Amino acid sequence: MTHSGPAIPLEARACGPLSGKVRVPGDKSISHRALILGALAVGETRISGLLEGEDVLNTAKSMRALGARVERTGPFAWRVNGVGVGGFAEPASPLDFGNSGTGCRLVMGAVAGCPVTAIFDGDASLRSRPMRRILDPLELMGAKAGEARDGGRLPLTLHGARDPVPITYRTPVASAQIKSAVLLAGLAAPGVTTVIEAEASRDHTELMLKHFGAEIASVKEGAHGRRISLTGEPELHGAEVIVPADPSSAAFPIVAALVVPDSDIVLADVMTNSLRTGLFTTLREMGASIEESEVRGDAGEPMAQLRVRASKLRGVEVPAERAPSMIDEYPVLAVAAAFAEGETIMLGLEELRVKESDRLAAVARGLEVNGVDCTEGKDNLAVRGRPSGKGPRGAGLGGGTVETHLDHRIAMSFLVMGLASQKPVTVDDRAMIATSFPEFMDLMAGLGAVIETP
């Protein structure tokens, strides 16, 4: 899948205070996993609050192609009748994941434990992303990667293991995608599959596996790591899943409310899993007013109502060990830093080089064309902010056009920037926003934002 047709730019410009109460779409990570585990379970899984963006819908299509019954029963409500662990059927055509690295890599893991062959493909952005670090442990478990370009890039053919074997695998980087792929493949392997992380990555797969009936344990490993052990060949049972609001999507209205003067908004049911809320921690260190109330949980995932008010932000140093808990939020954090007093230094950003775009470079170029003083390093970014959108020597921030490189988070982050800049900010294409946050434009307009086609 590619984004075809002419690019449609968007322009965001300064607006009055943002206000209102909204619920951002369901969490994308939970939505992918609910569909995949529902397809690997026996019986019926009911999912409410599912994110209905293109990325998740492509995962739903792939589950159908692999033999599960997947149907939409109402707005954000879905039903999955699974085939059981190891029960996937061979798909008749390639599995197209569009822009979704998460969907593609997790399904690779699920397919690797089944005796089937599947072709994995995606759009131009996904085809550029390396898959070798996912394939390496899966091949240790008995799967084989067939035709693929350098680095295991898509399109590639994956031959699942006829007799998968459990492994103990130490991940080379903190990556929930690598960990999840190994655990999903390990479901079909007899014995115990173990993943060791030096830095703990997001634990949604572990929590949801337990919710579906798997025997899984997670213990501390070293100062910041985890050792996760899964007993293979369980009979997963269908489950009810309520998908919390996505903290990565919530990041955009949160930062907008912080930097647009006099704003005061409320966001309902936002996931507050500590392995996903590094941005909230960082923003609070910068002086942000973000208050939690109505705390509750579902399927092991905590959630809360957040009240966010405009705040005077100050620059901070963001430690490298925080990166796994906020890896998708650095673009919008950089925007917040552009309006903070002083310098914000973000460390440990090497993972941003292999996202939907080279996000580190894309963020730096977007800041520069809009008058923000920043320095891009190999794995770090320093942003020297200007409160109230005032640039050096009186020049206002904004006024530039940002190249999004088919990256939804780059597009939304710089549209947030335009809401508080002295000059409008333009992004070159809106199409990819639908991959993760199709309601973005309407939701932001409902809060009072001004984002329009120029």
C-alpha distance (Angstrom), angle and dihedral (degrees) to the residues before:
residue distance angle dihedral
M1 . . .
T2 3.82 . .
H3 3.77 133.1 .
S4 3.80 100.6 -102.6
G5 3.76 129.8 -169.8
P6 3.80 130.3 43.1
A7 3.79 119.2 -37.0
I8 3.80 115.3 -101.3
P9 3.81 111.1 -149.0
L10 3.79 124.1 -152.1
E11 3.79 130.3 -153.0
A12 3.80 127.0 -154.4
R13 3.77 121.5 -166.7
A14 3.77 138.8 -180.0
C15 3.79 114.4 -66.7
G16 3.78 140.8 179.1
P17 3.80 122.8 -90.3
L18 3.80 116.3 -48.2
S19 3.79 114.9 -126.3
G20 3.80 141.9 164.7
K21 3.80 141.8 71.0
V22 3.81 120.7 -84.2
R23 3.80 141.6 162.2
V24 3.77 114.7 -135.4
P25 3.82 117.3 -143.6
G26 3.78 122.6 -75.1
D27 3.78 118.9 -76.7
K28 3.79 112.1 -82.8
S29 3.81 95.4 -146.9
I30 3.81 92.1 52.6
S31 3.81 92.0 44.0
H32 3.82 93.3 54.9
R33 3.80 92.3 47.0
A34 3.80 94.9 46.1
L35 3.81 90.7 55.5
I36 3.81 94.4 45.1
L37 3.81 96.3 45.9
G38 3.79 90.9 42.4
A39 3.80 87.4 55.8
L40 3.83 91.1 49.8
A41 3.81 93.6 47.5
V42 3.78 130.2 87.5
G43 3.80 113.0 -116.5
E44 3.77 132.0 7.9
T45 3.79 128.4 -29.1
R46 3.79 119.8 -164.9
I47 3.80 117.6 -158.5
S48 3.80 125.0 -168.9
G49 3.79 125.8 -173.5
L50 3.82 93.0 25.0
L51 3.79 114.5 171.5
E52 3.80 105.8 -113.7
G53 3.80 96.9 -160.1
E54 3.79 122.4 129.3
D55 3.81 94.3 -98.5
V56 3.80 93.9 57.7
L57 3.80 93.9 39.5
N58 3.81 88.4 56.4
T59 3.81 89.4 54.2
A60 3.82 89.1 50.6
K61 3.82 89.6 52.1
S62 3.79 91.1 50.0
M63 3.81 91.3 52.2
R64 3.80 89.5 53.1
A65 3.81 90.2 48.7
L66 3.82 89.0 52.8
G67 3.79 92.5 54.5
A68 3.81 107.0 -92.0
R69 3.78 121.4 126.0
V70 3.81 108.0 -121.0
E71 3.79 122.8 175.0
R72 3.77 139.2 164.5
T73 3.80 111.4 -123.3
G74 3.81 99.1 -179.5
P75 3.82 142.6 -31.7
F76 3.83 105.7 -27.1
A77 3.85 89.0 -16.3
W78 3.81 119.8 119.1
R79 3.79 138.9 172.9
V80 3.82 125.4 -150.7
N81 3.81 126.1 -170.0
G82 3.77 106.2 -164.8
V83 3.79 135.4 -147.1
G84 3.82 98.6 -141.7
V85 3.79 131.2 -111.1
G86 3.80 110.6 -42.1
G87 3.80 91.4 8.0
F88 3.79 102.9 113.5
A89 3.80 116.3 133.1
E90 3.79 121.6 -136.3
P91 3.83 109.0 -93.0
A92 3.78 117.2 -121.5
S93 3.81 94.0 -141.0
P94 3.82 138.3 21.6
L95 3.80 117.8 -67.6
D96 3.83 105.3 -118.9
F97 3.81 113.7 -157.4
G98 3.79 96.9 177.2
N99 3.81 106.9 -157.5
S100 3.80 98.3 -16.2
G101 3.78 118.0 116.3
T102 3.80 91.3 170.2
G103 3.80 95.0 53.8
C104 3.79 92.8 44.3
R105 3.81 96.7 48.2
L106 3.80 96.0 43.6
V107 3.80 92.5 48.9
M108 3.81 89.2 49.2
G109 3.80 86.9 60.1
A110 3.81 93.1 47.7
V111 3.82 92.3 47.8
A112 3.83 92.7 45.5
G113 3.81 90.4 69.0
C114 3.82 94.0 53.2
P115 3.84 128.6 76.5
V116 3.81 93.4 -118.2
T117 3.79 137.0 104.1
A118 3.81 121.2 -129.7
I119 3.78 135.1 176.5
F120 3.82 114.4 -137.2
D121 3.81 120.7 -154.9
G122 3.79 141.7 157.1
D123 3.78 145.3 165.4
A124 3.81 126.2 -55.1
S125 3.81 92.1 -85.0
L126 3.81 94.4 50.4
R127 3.81 91.1 44.7
S128 3.81 88.4 59.6
R129 3.81 94.5 54.9
P130 3.83 120.9 95.6
M131 3.80 118.3 -113.4
R132 3.82 98.8 175.9
R133 3.79 95.0 99.8
I134 3.82 89.0 56.4
L135 3.80 93.4 45.5
D136 3.82 95.7 49.3
P137 3.83 97.0 69.5
L138 3.80 92.5 36.4
E139 3.80 89.9 56.8
L140 3.81 89.1 51.0
M141 3.81 86.1 58.0
G142 3.80 92.7 53.6
A143 3.80 104.7 -89.7
K144 3.80 119.9 124.6
A145 3.79 129.1 -147.6
G146 3.78 113.0 -141.9
E147 3.76 126.8 -176.0
A148 3.79 112.8 6.8
R149 3.78 139.4 140.8
D150 3.82 124.0 -110.2
G151 3.78 112.9 -51.7
G152 3.79 91.6 20.2
R153 3.78 91.2 -74.5
L154 3.79 123.0 171.3
P155 2.92 140.1 -56.5
L156 3.79 91.8 56.7
T157 3.78 137.8 151.7
L158 3.80 118.5 -129.7
H159 3.80 120.9 -162.9
G160 3.81 108.9 -158.6
A161 3.80 120.8 -136.2
R162 3.80 118.2 -92.7
D163 3.80 89.7 -158.0
P164 3.82 107.2 19.7
V165 3.79 116.2 -158.2
P166 3.80 126.9 -149.1
I167 3.80 117.0 -117.1
T168 3.78 140.6 -173.3
Y169 3.79 106.5 -128.3
R170 3.79 130.8 -175.6
T171 3.81 108.8 -154.7
P172 3.84 114.5 -129.1
V173 3.82 91.4 -141.9
A174 3.79 135.4 15.0
S175 3.80 99.5 -87.6
A176 3.78 128.2 151.8
Q177 3.80 87.9 -164.7
I178 3.81 94.2 59.5
K179 3.80 91.9 43.2
S180 3.80 92.9 47.2
A181 3.80 93.9 47.8
V182 3.81 90.9 53.3
L183 3.81 93.1 46.6
L184 3.81 93.3 47.5
A185 3.80 90.6 50.6
G186 3.81 88.7 45.8
L187 3.79 91.1 60.7
A188 3.81 88.6 77.8
A189 3.81 96.3 43.3
P190 3.82 122.2 92.8
G191 3.78 113.7 -120.4
V192 3.79 129.3 16.1
T193 3.81 125.3 -32.9
T194 3.81 113.4 -160.0
V195 3.79 130.4 -165.2
I196 3.82 120.2 -167.1
E197 3.80 120.2 -161.2
A198 3.81 124.9 -170.0
E199 3.82 87.8 -159.4
A200 3.81 118.4 30.7
S201 3.80 113.3 -116.0
R202 3.81 125.5 -161.5
D203 3.81 110.7 -56.2
H204 3.82 102.4 -150.1
T205 3.81 93.4 119.8
E206 3.80 92.7 53.2
L207 3.81 93.1 48.0
M208 3.79 93.4 47.0
L209 3.80 94.4 44.9
K210 3.80 87.9 56.3
H211 3.82 89.9 47.6
F212 3.83 89.4 55.1
G213 3.80 92.1 49.8
A214 3.80 105.6 -94.5
E215 3.81 121.6 145.3
I216 3.80 103.9 -121.9
A217 3.78 134.0 152.6
S218 3.80 131.9 -167.2
V219 3.81 123.8 -165.7
K220 3.79 134.4 171.2
E221 3.79 117.5 -86.4
G222 3.80 115.1 -167.6
A223 3.78 122.4 -38.5
H224 3.81 99.2 -38.8
G225 3.79 107.4 3.4
R226 3.78 140.6 96.3
R227 3.81 136.9 -141.8
I228 3.80 110.3 -150.1
S229 3.80 120.0 -168.5
L230 3.83 123.9 -169.8
T231 3.81 125.3 -170.0
G232 3.79 107.5 -138.6
E233 3.79 132.8 -132.4
P234 3.83 97.8 34.9
E235 3.77 122.4 159.9
L236 3.78 102.0 -119.7
H237 3.78 113.4 -153.9
G238 3.78 128.1 -146.6
A239 3.80 113.3 -96.1
E240 3.79 144.4 -172.7
V241 3.79 112.6 -107.1
I242 3.82 125.8 -170.7
V243 3.79 107.4 -166.1
P244 3.83 111.8 -141.7
A245 3.80 120.9 -138.6
D246 3.79 111.8 -81.6
P247 3.83 113.9 -103.2
S248 3.81 89.3 -157.4
S249 3.82 90.0 57.8
A250 3.81 91.2 41.1
A251 3.81 87.5 57.6
F252 3.81 91.9 76.2
P253 3.83 99.8 56.2
I254 3.83 88.9 37.6
V255 3.79 94.0 57.4
A256 3.80 90.9 40.2
A257 3.81 90.7 54.9
L258 3.80 91.5 47.4
V259 3.81 95.2 53.2
V260 3.84 102.0 35.0
P261 3.83 105.2 82.9
D262 3.84 118.9 -108.5
S263 3.84 94.1 4.9
D264 3.83 120.1 153.5
I265 3.81 119.2 177.9
V266 3.82 138.6 162.3
L267 3.81 124.8 -144.2
A268 3.82 118.6 -162.5
D269 3.83 128.9 -139.6
V270 3.82 97.6 -4.5
M271 3.81 114.3 175.0
T272 3.81 110.3 -110.6
N273 3.81 100.0 -173.8
S274 3.82 103.8 152.9
L275 3.80 90.8 -131.2
R276 3.82 89.7 61.2
T277 3.80 103.3 39.7
G278 3.79 103.4 73.3
L279 3.81 88.7 118.8
F280 3.81 91.9 56.2
T281 3.81 90.1 49.7
T282 3.80 91.4 49.3
L283 3.79 94.9 46.4
R284 3.80 90.5 50.5
E285 3.81 89.2 51.6
M286 3.81 86.5 53.3
G287 3.81 90.1 55.1
A288 3.80 101.1 -94.5
S289 3.80 120.3 159.7
I290 3.84 103.8 -132.0
E291 3.81 114.7 153.3
E292 3.83 126.3 -171.7
S293 3.81 126.7 -146.9
E294 3.82 139.3 154.2
V295 3.82 92.5 40.1
R296 3.83 114.9 -169.1
G297 3.79 140.4 140.9
D298 3.80 147.0 -138.1
A299 3.82 131.4 -169.0
G300 3.80 88.5 -1.7
E301 3.82 93.9 -55.5
P302 3.83 118.1 119.8
M303 3.79 120.6 -142.9
A304 3.79 136.7 179.4
Q305 3.78 144.4 178.3
L306 3.81 112.2 -101.2
R307 3.80 126.3 -153.3
V308 3.81 112.4 -162.3
R309 3.80 125.3 -170.6
A310 3.79 131.6 -175.9
S311 3.79 109.5 -87.9
K312 3.80 142.0 -176.3
L313 3.77 103.7 -111.5
R314 3.81 127.9 -155.6
G315 3.79 130.0 -161.8
V316 3.81 119.9 -97.0
E317 3.80 139.1 174.8
V318 3.80 112.1 -107.1
P319 3.83 109.7 -151.0
A320 3.79 120.9 -128.9
E321 3.80 92.6 -122.8
R322 3.81 89.6 65.2
A323 3.81 92.9 60.9
P324 3.83 97.6 91.7
S325 3.81 90.9 57.6
M326 3.82 94.2 52.7
I327 3.79 107.5 20.3
D328 3.83 93.6 133.7
E329 3.80 94.0 45.1
Y330 3.80 101.6 61.9
P331 3.84 94.3 94.2
V332 3.80 92.6 57.5
L333 3.81 91.3 39.5
A334 3.81 87.2 56.7
V335 3.79 87.8 54.7
A336 3.81 90.8 51.4
A337 3.81 88.6 48.6
A338 3.80 89.7 54.6
F339 3.84 88.0 65.6
A340 3.82 96.3 41.2
E341 3.80 126.7 100.8
G342 3.80 109.8 -107.3
E343 3.80 133.0 -6.0
T344 3.80 127.7 -30.4
I345 3.80 115.4 -161.8
M346 3.82 119.3 -163.5
L347 3.81 116.5 -164.5
G348 3.82 134.6 -169.9
L349 3.80 97.0 33.2
E350 3.82 100.5 143.6
E351 3.82 90.9 116.6
L352 3.81 89.3 64.7
R353 3.79 89.1 69.1
V354 3.84 91.4 70.7
K355 3.80 102.7 41.6
E356 3.84 125.3 105.9
S357 3.79 83.9 -56.8
D358 3.78 133.5 -1.7
R359 3.78 85.6 -75.8
L360 3.78 95.3 -173.8
A361 3.80 92.6 57.2
A362 3.82 92.4 40.0
V363 3.81 92.2 52.8
A364 3.80 92.7 47.7
R365 3.82 92.7 49.7
G366 3.80 91.2 46.5
L367 3.79 91.5 51.9
E368 3.80 92.6 47.0
V369 3.82 95.9 51.5
N370 3.80 88.0 52.3
G371 3.80 96.0 52.5
V372 3.80 99.8 -99.9
D373 3.80 118.2 143.9
C374 3.81 107.7 -130.1
T375 3.80 142.0 148.9
E376 3.81 122.6 -144.7
G377 3.81 117.7 -152.5
K378 3.77 130.8 -177.4
D379 3.81 91.9 -90.0
N380 3.80 103.8 0.6
L381 3.78 144.0 61.7
A382 3.80 130.3 -154.1
V383 3.81 119.1 -161.9
R384 3.80 122.4 -170.4
G385 3.77 106.2 -157.2
R386 3.77 135.1 -145.5
P387 3.83 113.9 -154.9
S388 3.80 117.7 -135.1
G389 3.80 91.6 20.7
K390 3.80 93.2 -78.5
G391 3.77 113.3 147.6
P392 3.80 129.4 -154.6
R393 3.80 117.3 -61.3
G394 3.78 91.0 7.8
A395 3.80 97.2 -58.5
G396 3.78 110.8 138.3
L397 3.77 123.0 -123.5
G398 3.79 116.1 -111.1
G399 3.77 128.9 36.4
G400 3.80 96.0 121.9
T401 3.78 136.9 109.7
V402 3.80 114.4 -126.3
E403 3.80 122.8 -145.4
T404 3.82 105.0 -135.8
H405 3.83 97.9 -169.6
L406 3.83 89.4 -147.1
D407 3.82 89.1 -61.3
H408 3.80 115.9 138.6
R409 3.81 95.3 -160.8
I410 3.81 92.7 53.4
A411 3.81 89.5 51.6
M412 3.81 96.3 49.0
S413 3.81 94.6 41.5
F414 3.79 94.4 56.3
L415 3.79 92.9 43.4
V416 3.82 85.5 58.2
M417 3.79 88.1 52.1
G418 3.78 91.5 56.1
L419 3.82 92.1 57.8
A420 3.82 91.2 69.4
S421 3.82 102.2 26.4
Q422 3.78 123.4 105.8
K423 3.81 89.5 -127.2
P424 3.82 127.4 39.3
V425 3.81 119.6 -94.4
T426 3.81 120.4 -141.0
V427 3.81 128.7 -160.2
D428 3.78 118.1 -157.3
D429 3.82 98.7 -129.3
R430 3.80 137.9 15.2
A431 3.81 99.0 -169.7
M432 3.80 98.8 95.4
I433 3.83 94.3 53.9
A434 3.81 87.3 82.5
T435 3.82 90.8 66.1
S436 3.81 92.7 76.5
F437 3.82 110.9 1.2
P438 3.81 112.0 28.3
E439 3.82 91.1 164.8
F440 3.82 93.8 54.0
M441 3.81 97.7 108.0
D442 3.80 96.3 45.5
L443 3.80 93.9 42.8
M444 3.80 93.9 50.1
A445 3.81 91.9 44.9
G446 3.80 88.7 52.2
L447 3.80 89.3 57.4
G448 3.81 90.8 50.4
A449 3.79 103.0 -94.4
V450 3.81 120.5 148.4
I451 3.82 109.5 -138.8
E452 3.79 116.9 150.1
T453 3.79 144.1 153.0
P454 3.82 105.4 -89.0
